[in-house]
């Protein structure tokens, strides 16, 4: 079955919350993703298979040259099938169309092969301060 990818696609909060819980291994929350991404994001990408949300990525930005990949999520049954890579490719295309010059991402160590090899990111120096 075909998987479709849609930049700034419509979605249901419950579906994103369920996918987020599955992707990040926590209990479901009642996050209002719709309000969050419409208020703070350049865009997002929805991946669907037979109408079911199977992937999602949020693209935040600074209002100018820099966009940021956040919360890349793929349903467990489709991991390592190229869905995550296509989410990021579609996100990069959307950011490029908005005249962004840079697409940033940070990630846990085990995701290095995905972001560097599958998605084409390159390593850079970066910093992080834990606020909680």
C-alpha positions as CSV (number, residue, x, y, z in Angstrom):
1,X,0.0,0.0,0.0
2,X,1.2,3.5,-0.8
3,X,2.3,6.0,1.8
4,X,1.5,9.6,1.2
5,X,3.4,12.6,2.6
6,X,1.8,16.0,3.0
7,X,3.4,19.3,4.0
8,X,1.2,21.1,6.5
9,X,-1.3,18.3,6.2
10,X,-4.4,18.2,8.3
11,X,-4.3,15.8,11.3
12,X,-6.1,14.8,14.5
13,X,-4.5,15.6,17.8
14,X,-5.3,12.1,19.2
15,X,-3.5,10.5,16.3
16,X,-0.4,12.6,16.8
17,X,-0.5,12.0,20.5
18,X,-0.8,8.2,20.0
19,X,2.1,8.3,17.5
20,X,4.3,10.4,19.8
21,X,3.7,8.0,22.7
22,X,4.6,5.0,20.5
23,X,7.7,6.8,19.0
24,X,9.1,8.1,22.3
25,X,8.0,5.3,24.6
26,X,5.7,7.1,27.0
27,X,2.1,7.2,28.0
28,X,-0.4,9.2,25.9
29,X,-0.9,12.8,26.6
30,X,-3.5,15.3,25.6
31,X,-1.2,17.7,23.8
32,X,-2.9,20.2,21.5
33,X,-0.6,19.6,18.5
34,X,-2.8,21.5,16.2
35,X,-2.6,24.8,18.1
36,X,1.1,24.2,18.8
37,X,2.3,23.8,15.2
38,X,0.0,26.5,13.9
39,X,1.3,28.9,16.4
40,X,5.0,28.1,16.4
41,X,6.0,26.1,13.4
42,X,7.0,26.8,9.8
43,X,5.3,23.5,8.9
44,X,5.0,19.8,9.6
45,X,4.7,16.7,7.5
46,X,2.1,14.0,7.9
47,X,2.7,10.5,6.5
48,X,-0.4,8.3,5.9
49,X,-1.0,4.7,4.9
50,X,-4.6,3.8,4.1
51,X,-5.7,6.9,5.9
52,X,-3.8,6.1,9.1
53,X,-1.2,8.6,10.4
54,X,2.1,6.6,10.4
55,X,4.6,9.4,10.5
56,X,4.9,13.0,11.6
57,X,7.6,15.6,11.9
58,X,7.4,19.2,13.1
59,X,9.5,21.9,11.5
60,X,10.0,24.9,13.8
61,X,11.9,28.0,12.6
62,X,13.3,31.4,13.6
63,X,11.2,33.3,11.1
64,X,14.1,33.6,8.8
65,X,17.0,31.5,7.6
66,X,16.9,28.6,10.1
67,X,14.5,25.7,10.4
68,X,14.6,22.9,13.0
69,X,13.5,19.3,12.8
70,X,11.6,18.3,15.9
71,X,9.7,15.2,17.0
72,X,10.3,12.9,14.0
73,X,8.0,10.0,14.6
74,X,7.2,6.8,12.7
75,X,4.9,4.0,13.7
76,X,6.9,1.0,14.9
77,X,5.6,-1.3,12.1
78,X,7.1,1.0,9.5
79,X,10.5,1.9,11.0
80,X,13.5,1.2,8.8
81,X,11.2,1.3,5.7
82,X,12.2,4.8,4.5
83,X,9.2,6.6,6.0
84,X,11.4,8.7,8.4
85,X,13.7,9.6,5.6
86,X,10.9,10.8,3.4
87,X,9.4,12.8,6.2
88,X,12.7,14.7,6.5
89,X,13.1,15.1,2.7
90,X,9.6,16.5,2.6
91,X,10.3,18.8,5.6
92,X,13.5,20.0,3.9
93,X,11.6,20.8,0.7
94,X,9.0,22.8,2.7
95,X,11.7,24.7,4.5
96,X,13.6,25.4,1.3
97,X,10.4,26.7,-0.3
98,X,10.0,29.1,2.6
99,X,13.5,30.4,1.7
100,X,15.2,28.9,4.8
101,X,18.9,28.4,4.3
102,X,19.6,25.9,7.0
103,X,17.8,22.9,8.5
104,X,19.0,21.9,11.9
105,X,18.4,18.7,14.0
106,X,19.6,17.3,17.3
107,X,19.1,13.7,18.3
108,X,20.2,10.9,20.5
109,X,23.4,9.0,19.7
110,X,21.6,5.9,18.3
111,X,19.9,8.0,15.6
112,X,23.3,9.2,14.1
113,X,23.1,6.7,11.1
114,X,19.5,7.8,10.3
115,X,20.2,11.6,10.3
116,X,23.7,11.5,8.9
117,X,23.5,8.6,6.4
118,X,19.8,8.3,5.4
119,X,18.9,12.0,5.6
120,X,22.2,13.7,4.6
121,X,22.8,15.9,7.6
122,X,26.4,16.6,8.5
123,X,27.9,16.9,11.9
124,X,28.4,20.4,13.4
125,X,29.4,21.8,16.7
126,X,26.4,22.7,18.9
127,X,25.6,23.3,22.5
128,X,22.8,22.4,24.8
129,X,21.7,23.6,28.3
130,X,19.3,21.4,30.2
131,X,16.6,23.7,31.7
132,X,15.0,21.1,33.8
